[in-house]
Amino acid sequence: MKKSGTDRKTGMLIAFNKPYGVLCQFTDRSVPPRPTLALFELPPRVYAAGRLDHDSEGLLLLTDDGALVHRISHPRHTLGKRYWVQVEGDPGEDQLRRLRDGVSLNDGLTLPAEARRIDAPPMLWPRDPPIRVRKTVVDAWLELRIHEGRNRQVRRMTAAVGLPTLRLVRHAIDRWQLDGLQPGEWREVSPQG
């Protein structure tokens, strides 16, 4: 049973499928204001444990427990994050090897990533707005697993190896996964996984 006020239970963890174009915060002072988490009837007093850029989609964890935010989002804990990445181009083995070895970015060398080519994820929802399809430009899907959380890291890594990101979907953080959540849907999950 959830209690109100200071006796309220803490340690709640929410798995949320963040839609494209939504900010990972509850307010926005831009003019005009952009869509935020406030649109989705999430439980009160939860905050994002980590971030996803407004143009990225997928798993966002939210909690009301500061220690849990730290455990999930602090770089020292190096929780693996898995992404499905639609890239422009036809990834070659050399580009995948560079991602696996670590990529030199303007803020230093990334840690090695797991990188593999995959078929388009079958359970993936259509994006709104859709990715522009160009018949003369090849695209492909990768699955990347990283252990860092630098600003726009996956996009910068793929661009550095000549594969600009067209669509970026985070489908797992450590043991927590989307597991069928559609954009804008959420569920409470165990903090232990």
RAFENQUI-V37680 format. One line per field, one symbol per residue. ss: DSSP state (a for helix, b for strand, c for the rest). psi: psi as a letter, one per 40 degrees, with the letter a starting at -180 (. if undefined). A space follows every 50 residues. Layout:
ss = ???
psi = ???
This chain:
ss = ccccaaacccccbbbbbbccccccccccccccccccaaaaccccccbbcc ccccccbbbbbbbccaaaaaaaacaaacccbbbbbbbbccccaaaaaaaa accbbccbbccccbbbbbccccccccccccccccccccbbbbbbbbcccc ccaaaaaaaaccccbbbbbbbbbccbbccccccccbbbbcccc
psi = hhiiaeeihiehhhhhghihehifieiheihiiihieeeefiiifiihga ihideiiahhhiiehdddddddehddefhhhhihhhihighidddddddd dhhhiefihiiiihhiiiihhdehiiihiihhhhdehiiiiihhhififi hfddddddddefghhdhhhheihbehidfehiheiiihihde.
